[in-house]
Amino acid sequence: MQAAAYFHSDTYHNAIDKLETIARTFDPEAPDMLRSAIIEALGDLGIWPMGIFDGQDEGRILIASAR
């Protein structure tokens, strides 16, 4: 089971709206743009892969593991 993460409601709904727009405007001729747009939407929430963490951050961080 994965740990739950909670965000401010406005942030959450903005992310949902952004993902919905990404899905509605998907261009099958440019699949790389889909991935980039999803990564950007997750980044707006502050969700990044552990592989890019260098031990420092500009603010508070939460490191979660699903092991």
ABEGO torsion letter per residue (X at the ends): XBBBBBBBAAAAAAAAAAAAAAAAABBAABAAAAAAAAAAAAAAAGBBBAAABAGBBABBBBBBBAX
